[in-house]
Amino acid sequence: MRRHLIIAAVLLAASLGPPAARAQEQGSLGLGAGLVDPEDVPSTFWITANYRFGITEHLLLEPEVGYWKKGEDVLGGDVSIEDLQFGLNAIYRLGGSGTGVRPWAGAGLGVHLLKGVVDFDDSGDFDDTDTEIGIHLLGGADFVMSDALALFAAARFDIVSDLNQFKLYGGVRYRF
């Protein structure tokens, strides 16, 4: 539990950013959902939230959190795996900061809190948790609707030890 609180505090501090960064762009909150295709696990639904703030006109930092879970009935037992992920990505905006389509690419690191559960009625259940560091490679575009609102579409690949993950997702971004 203490480790989770430390991670949350670091992400909160990073999201505030230095005063110079806040002067570039006050920030934007992104909420998204899509599909994740983890290695050796059937595809499932993924949700994510992030907060972007500018360092320069083209370079942004993006603390994020994401979650997915997949469960199935296997040989009369329930088997599930889930990933709660906290990360920090560096985003490079490939176009200007005006209206229209804003393509971007990025990379980052994340902490993936993985949990697997096997539950058979007659023999009890077994669960295992593991914390892994992941490398995130991502790209996408923001589709600016107004000064305060944009839609986004993205694809990413998370390199996570034994559970690499490909994600396709979209959502809405609100700029402060």
N, C-alpha and C positions, 0 to 999 in steps of 0.2 A: 504494500500500500504506500509506503514511504517513497518508493521509487516512482510510482505513478504521480504523486504530489510534486516531486522534483521535476519530472518531465513537464507537467502542466505549468509550473512556475516559469520554467525556461521558455516554453512556447508563448506564455503571456508576455514576458519581458521582451521577447523577440518581436512580437506583434506590435508593441508600442513603438519600437524603433527609435533611433536618435532624432533630435530636433531637426537636423538638416534633412533627414529622409522624409519626415512628415511635411516639410516645406515643399518638396518636389511633388508629391501627390498625397493627399490626406489619407487615402486608403480606400479599399473596396472589399466588401464581404461577398464571397461566392458560396452558393449552395447548389450541390449537384447530385445526380444519381445516374446510374447506368449499369452496365454488365461488367463483371470481373470473370476472367477465365483462368483460375489458378491451375498450376501444373498438377496433373493427376487427380483433379477434383472437377466435377461438372460445373459449368458456368452458373453464376448466381447473381443476385441483385447487390449493388454496392452503393453506399451513400457517402458523401464527403462534404466538408465545409472548410473554407480557407479564408485568410485575410491577407490581401496584398497591399504592400506599401512601397513607394518608389525610393530608390537610392539615387538614380540618375533618370534622365528622360526615358532611357531604354531598359535599364536594369531594375528589376523588382525583387523583393523578397516575399515569400509566401509560406508562413506557418500554416499547417493543415492538420486535419484529423479525418479519418475514414474508418468505415466498418462494413464487414460482410460476414455472413454465416451461411453455411450449407449443411443440411442434414438429410439423411436418407435412411430407409429401412433396409438393413442388410442381414440376411439369414435370421430374421425374427428379432433383431436388436436395432436400436437406434444408434446411428453413428453420425457425429457432426464435427465440423471444424469451423473455427471462426478466427478472424483477424481484426484486432483493434489497432489502428496504426496512427502514430503521431509523426509528423515530418516537417522539414524545412527545405523548401525548394528555392533556387535562384532562377528567375524567369527573365529571358531576354526578349523584349518586344521588338519584332522585326520591322515594324512600320512606325509611323509617327503617332502622336497622341491625339490626333484629330478624330473625326467621326468616320463611320464606315466599318470596314473589316480590319481588325488588328491581329495579324498572325503573331504567334510567339512560340518559343522553344525553351526548354529548361531542363535542369537536373537538380537532384537533391539527395538528401539522406533521410531515413526514417527509422523509427523504432516500431517493430511489429510485435504485438503481444498475441501470440498464437495459442489457441486452446483446442484440443481435441478431446472428444468424449465418446466412449463406447458404453452403451447401456443395454444389458441383457436382463430381462425380468428375473430369471432364476439364479443368476450368478452375480448380481449386483452390477455396479458400474465402475468404469475405469476412466480417469481423465488425466491429461497431461498438459502442462502449460510450458511454453518456451518463449523467450524473448530473443528476437533476431534483429540485426541491423540490416536495412535494405537500401539499395541504390535505386533512385527513381530517375527515369528518362521519360520526358513528356513533351508534348507539343499540341498546339491547337490554335483556336482563333476566338476572339471576342467580337461579337456582332453588336455594335453600338446602336442602341435604340434612342437614347437621349443622353443628356449630360450626366444623369444619375443612374441609368439603367442599361445593362447590356446582357445579351444571351451569350453563352459560350458552348463550344464543342471541343472535346479533347480526346487524345489517346495517350496511353502511357504504358511503360513496361517497368515493373518493379522486380529487381533482382534480389530475392530473399532466400538465401541458403537452399533449403529443399522445397521451397514453395514459390517459385517464380510466378508472377501474375501479370496478365495482359488486361488492360481496362479500357473500355470505350464508354464515355459518359458526356453529359451535357448539363446545363443548368442556367441559373440566373446570377448576375453579379450586380450588386448595388454599390455605387460609389458615394462616399461621404463628402 
